[in-house]
């Protein structure tokens, strides 16, 4: 999260070094609180905190901690919405089942798109690396 001297004010007059410092402080505090939740919360809270922390650690360049947080997530692999849509359809609530299935599919497609973008970035980086 390194920022060139003067870059904030020059690039966006609404952002000053003071605001940047406040944002860094808030992010550090957020990480602290999510870590606390990850240690002391319920299973559901720990899982959610680990997910958020993985992203926050990436933002601040703490990649080892991001990886550790991501690997600590033990949420079930199956999306319960799939079974919910199946149950709704089986009970005759076809409209609700269709809406849920469509929304879930769109989210899964967005995840797949993000994963494709990550793979492209990895392949570009690998191609640019001599060896």
Secondary structure, 3 states (H helix, E strand, C coil): CCCCCCHHHHHCCCCCHHHHHHHHHHHHHHHHHHHHHHHHCCHHHHHHHHHHHHHHHHHCCCHHHHHHHHHCCCCCCCCHHHHHHHHHHHCCCHHHHHHHHHHHHHHHHHHHHHHHHHHHHHHHHHHHCCC
